[in-house]
């Protein structure tokens, strides 16, 4: 079952250059021409190496499985098109299956959101969606520039941490506006118990306002708990550092590259965090923790 899941996940990672530590058998996927590369590694060191390439009308995957007496399998995944639209594939670009794997034959379904084809965070968004950490909207869009709420980021961050951490917390949430009836209650409960959210420090009125957008500086504070690696010797110097409420946490996360500043040298601590930015920030965290491996930016 792990073999099937690992290959399914591998074939879901279209258009990125990262890997996820979750594989049981070794397999190599090679695609001619320009391609995106992946390596998925499990704790025993077994790996799945993958390469994908885009064609105007389809994505082509060539699968080679070691120790299987069969020629490489070519999977062609069509990109659904509608007249006048660049890509209207929605959440699913298509599917294919790998033959020659006996009972481990796989059906492949990949998220390809129609509004991120040319977006700077496309690869990171699709990777996070393939891991099941992010979802799109019913109309096939991802809305990358939409602000992510505190509730949504709590869900994203806690799910990402729990890919490699198995700790559990059942203490009541101390924030007055977060109740067990809320869909995000267990995520806030987890982050508060773990120490990512410290109400006495950040929310002295005991109000999270979970449906409000999360500021970039709030993201920094929530993520700082996960940074154990010492920062680079030369920390980024932000032109608007005097506006920060939590400069220590910002320096901690920016020092290891989890959150970066803007080209004008600012951090913009009170700017809302977009869905695209959140995907990239949390993916960098997974890389920092070793859950995901991939080439440097």
N, C-alpha and C positions, 0 to 999 in steps of 0.2 A: 504493500500500500504506500509506503514511503517513497519507493521508486516511482510509482505512478504520480504521486503528488509533486515530487521534486521536478520531474520532467514537465508536468503540467505548468508548474510555476515558471520553469525555465522558458517554456514556449510562450508564456504570457508577457515576458519582459521585452516588449517591442520598443525600439528606438531609444534605449538607454545604454549606459556603460557601467553598470554596477552588478554586484552579485549578492546572493543571499545564502547564508550558511545553512543549507538544508538539502542534502542529497545523499543517496545511499549507494548508487552505482555510478560508474564513470561513463560518460558519453561525450561525444564531440559533435558539434554542429558547425558546418562550414558553408559559407555563402560567397560566391565569387563577386568581385567588384567592391564598391564602397559598402561598408557594413558597420553595424554597431556590435561591440563585443561584450561578452559576459563570462564570468566564472562563478559558479555556485559551488561552495565548499562546505562539507559537513565537518563535525568535530573530529572525525577520524582522518580527515585529509582527503577523502574522496571528493572528486570535483566533476562538474558538468560544465564544459566550455561551449559557448554558444556565439553565433554570429547571425545577425539579421540584416536584411537590406530592404529598402522601400523601392517599389516600382510605381509608376503613375497610377496603375489600376489595381495593384495587389502587393502583398508582402510575400516574399518567397523564403521558405525555411528548408534547408537541406539537413536532414538528421542522419547521423551515423552513430550507431550504438555498438560499442565494443562487445566482442564475444557473441554476436548475433550473425549467423551465416546468411546475410542478406545485403544486397546493395543499399547504399544510402537512399533514404526516402525523401522525396521532394514534396513539401506541403505548400500549396499556393492558397493564400488567404485573401480573398477579394475585398477591396475597399468599396463599399456601397456608394454610389454616386447618384445625384439627382441633377437634372438640368439646371445650369446656372450656378450650382453650388460647388465649392472647391472640395468639400468632403462632408457628406451628410450621414456618415456611418453610425453616429450615435455611440452608445456604449459598447457595441460589438462590431468588430470589423469583419468577422466571419469565423469559420472554424475549419479544422481539418483533423485527421487522426493519423497516428503513426502505426503502420503495420509492422509485422515481424516481431512484435513484442509479446506474443502470446496473450496471457490473461492481463498483461499490463498495457494493452492498447489504450491510447489516450485520445480524448476529444479536446481540441484546443479552442478556447474562446478568449479573446483579447479585448480590453477596453481601448478604444480609439475615439477620443472626444473630438467632435468636429470643430471646436473653437480653440484648440491648442496646437493645430498643425504647425504653425509658424511661431509659436510662443517660445520665449527663452527658457521656460521651465518645462517644456513638453516632456523631455526624457524623464525628469524626476517625477512629474505627475503620473505618467503612465506606469513607472516602476512602483510607486506607492499604491496606485490603484490595483496593480497586479498582485500586490501583497495583501490586498483587502483592507488597507488602512484608510483609503480615501474612496469616495464614490462620486459619481456625476449626478446629473439631473435627468428626469424622465425624457426631456427633449433631446438627449444626446450631447448636452454641453457639460462643461466642467465649471465655467465661470471663474477663470483663474484670477481675475482682478477684483472679484468680490471679496469683501472683508470676511474673515473667519471669526466667529464668535468665541467667547471664552468657553462656552459649553462644548462647541465643536473642537476647539483646540485641546481641551481636556481629554476628550475621547481619543483624538489622534495621538497625543503624547502618551497617554497611558497604554493604549494598544501597542504602540511602538516599543515602549519599555518592556512590556510583558512578552514580547517576542523572545527575549533572552532572560528575563527575570521572572521568577515564579513566586515572589513574595505576595502576601495577601494582607489586607487590612480591613477590619470590620468595626472600627470605632465610628461613632456617630459623627457626621459632618458638623463642624461648629459654625458654619456660615448660616445665618438665619434665613436666607432666601433660597437655600438649596434643601429640598425635602426628598424623602424616599420615593415620592411619586414622580419626581422629575426623571426623564430618560437618561440624563447625564449624571445622576446621583452617584452611581458606583465609580464613575471615572474621577469625579471630584474627591470622593472618599478615598480612592487609591492614592491620588496625588497628595492629598493632605496627610494621609498616614505615612507616606514615604518621605514627606518633607519638601516636596516641590512647591506646594502651596502652603504658605505660612500665614494664616489669617491675621494673627496679631501683628505681623510685620507689614503686610501689604493692604489688608482690609480691616483696619481697626474698628470700623462700624459694623463688622461682621456681615457685610453685604457684598456678594460677588458680582451681581448684575450679569448673570451668566449669558444672557442673550445679547449683550453689548459686544461690539468688536473688541478684540484683545489688542492692546498696544504692543509695540515692538519691545519696549522695556519690560512689560509684563512677561512676554515670551522669554526674554533673557533671564528673568528671575526664576521662572518655572523650570527652565532648562539647566540653570547653573548647578543645581543639585546633582546632575548627572555627570558633571565634568570632574574627573579625577586626575586627568593628565595635566601636567603643568603647562601654562600658556607659553607661547613663543617668547623669546627674550625681549623682542621689540614689539610692544603692544601697539595697536592702532591708536592714533590720537585723533579724537573726533572734535570738530570745530564747535559743536554744540554740547560739549561735555558738561558745561555748567548748568544745563537744563535737566540733567539726569537726577532722578531720585535715588537710584541704586547703581552708582558707577562701578562699584566693586563687582557686581554680578555681570554688568555689561562687559567689563574688561575680561572677566573670566570666560564668557562664551565667545566673545569676539577674538580673544587671544588664541583660541583653538580653532577658529574659523567657522563656528556654528552660525553666527549672525554677522553679516558684513555691513559696512556702511555704504553710503551713496557716493557717486563720483565726485561730488562737491566737497567731500570730506566730512559730511554730517552723518549722524546716526538716526536722528529724528525719533527720539524715544516715545513721543506721543502720537506717532502715526499709527493708523490701524494696520494690522498685518493682513495681507491678502492670502487667499487660498493657495496661490502659487508659491508665495514666499514661505508659507507654513510647510508645504510639501518639501521644499528644498531644505529648510532648516532642520526638519525632523529626519530627513534622509541623511543629512550630514551627521546628525547625532547617532544614527544607526551605524554609520561608517566609523565614527569615533569609538563606539562601543565594540566594534568588531563583528556586529551582527551582519552587516553588509560590507562586502569588499568590492572595490572598484578603482579605476584609475583616478588620479588626482585631477582636480579641476584646473 
